[in-house]
Amino acid sequence: MQPVADARIQSRLVGKTSRSENQVAAPGRLRTLGPSLMLVFATSAAYISVVRNALVNFDDGDYLLRTLQIREGFNLTFFRWAFSTFAQANWHPLTWMSYALDYKLFSLKPAGVHLESVFIHALTAVFLFLLLQDATGSRGKSLVVGAFYALHPLNLECVAWASERKTVLCMFFFMLALWGWSHFTKQRTAWHYVTVLVAFALGLMAKPQIVTFPFILLLWDIWPLGRLRGSSSWWSSFRSLVLEKIPLFILSAASSIVTYRAQVAGGAMSNLERVSLGVRLGSAVVAYARYLGKSIWPTQLSVLYPYPVHGLPAWQVAVASALLLGISVLVFLARKHQYLVTGWLWFLGTLVPMIGLIQIGHATMADRYAGLPLIGLGLMITWGIDDLAKAYAIPDSRLAFGSGLILLLLAVATYKQVGYWHDSETLWRRALATTENNFVAHDNLGVVLISKSKDEGALEEFREAFAIQPHDSIANLYLGMYESGHGNHQAAVDHVLTTLKYVGDGNPEISETAYDQLGSEYRNLHQFQESRRSFEAALQINPADSEAEIGMGLVAERDKNYSEALHWYSEAMLKQPSPVTSLLLANAYRENGQPRQSVEAFQKAQSLAPDFQASVNVADQMLISIE
């Protein structure tokens, strides 16, 4: 009977202990709930005006408006496409799923899309706070780092720009993977390791920016987890830390290969021969210094920082190199403060894939790349200031006040910066105000002004872009259209040929438009064989190009091949009915001896035309060009 009595006593004791632990845990959860809600509230307040922002003419149209697959719903066809496409020079199936969900929930209304990004960003900041508190035991400093990440203006681009949903998604899953790793190091179960693998894989499927995750885990193991502390054989322990991450390294390598293939397929990789390795190395060093500067003093932010047309001055490379080397030496000397080593190597390492050693596009750096590196700087600054405050006996109340003031200033700066993303014109005018020689900003502002029928203003922007970069494909294309409108057809041909020479494979729409324009210019110059070849090239890019089909019909009609002309005009009418095409069809029927069909086509043109005489004038001009 005694064992039974002992069991009852033990059961009661266990019950009392369990209730006691729950009572202790409840206040602990409340202590984390309050700061977590504060983070969500502060982030929402800083970004609240994003609900008034529209989509912008920088990738948003390609991602959300012209990608029709995201409107199909979550069916097998959509998933097959999402996991196989290299659209937008990326492989990010999870991002496409996110946009498909946006379409289902909000019909792609900008306010809903933006608010979803704000919510994910706030949740990521909360996870950062929680995992830091769990790893370090410091609630106050962890909250400061979480708020630093949530409110810093450098992160705004990822949140306010609908096309950068991929960044907020990958950062969310990065935090989940890091959280999972912290738990794996405590319990060492296969389940926790699988959780890390899945979260990391999902992050990579949103954006490969977190490809350095296994390296970050090595830093995380050193500090704050302290997994090398007290080890008798440092090298042996470090080697075991590397070996346990081999599956993660394999995922990183696979993602890097797929990303490279996607970038090449999408034409996003700049020709490395155009920018020498030495220039790219110098640019990377300066970019590091600029990221560091904008992290500490976030002013003059822009959606795009152009690559210097004439290269970087040698003094800038020298100063930036000295700055980075100096900080690295100081970190080494103070290496007993391991948070400095982790934070600094985190900052340097996470920027490596985006620093420009392999040049992509026209930018030297981008705010959207700064979010992950910011965490490393946040760790250095927050824990470093706390140590200095202790060394100089600064009261905690003053430290808290100073931290709160800095975070408030960051939130105000972010709130102001959100306004610059209100619409495309505001965005690009801000870019021109904060950067120099930004021909891409001039191009995009010019396109916006054309859409608003401000042709003279647009022309000035394209001229500015051309003056900065004579090889600029967009400026040349629109300047060619301007010359054509003023009867300078040979000048138009020269501009359009420049467009085709430098446009690259990643812009098929521009290439298609350029070939259409070139075909029309050659027709006006009576170079009909060149005109035909140009329209054929346009149709190779897009077989549904009705403008090219009209051009082919005109060239055929000039050769008296009316049956071929009728074929092309009819194809164009099927794809894009217009009064002008119908009038051309009527003329070809008449010349081919088919009066009844000619009358029907003429009547069709009358029914389609809001201004019939204007359509007649356009058709007459086209026919005159082949005489």
Secondary structure, 3 states (H helix, E strand, C coil): CHHHHHHHHHHHHHHHHHHHHHHHHHHHHHHHHHHHHHHHHHHHHHHHHHHHCCCCCCCHHHHHHCCHHHHCCCCHHHHHHHHHCCHHHCCCHHHHHHHHHHHHHHCCCHHHHHHHHHHHHHHHHHHHHHHHHHHHCCHHHHHHHHHHHHHCHHHHHHHHCHHHHHHHHHHHHHHHHHHHHHHHHHHCCHHHHHHHHHHHHHHHHHCHHHCCHHHHHHHHHHCCCCCCCCCCCHHHHHHHHHHCCHHHHHHHHHHHHHHHHHHHHCCCECCCCCCCHHHHHHHHHHHHHHHHHHHHCCCCCCCCEECCCCCCCHHHHHHHHHHHHHHHHHHHHCCCCHHHHHHHHHHHHHHHHHCCCCCECCEEECHHHCHHHHHHHHHHHHHHHHHHHHHCCCCHHHHHHHHHHHHHHHHHHHHHHHHCCCCHHHHHHHHHHHCCCCHHHHHHHHHHHHHCCCHHHHHHHHHHHHHHCCCCHHHHHHHHHHHHHCCCHHHHHHHHHHHHHHCCCCCHHHHHHHHHHHHHHHHHCCCHHHHHHHHHHHHHHCCCCHHHHHHHHHHHHHCCCHHHHHHHHHHHHHHCCCHHHHHHHHHHHHHCCCHHHHHHHHHHHHHHCCCHHHHHHHHHHHHHCCC
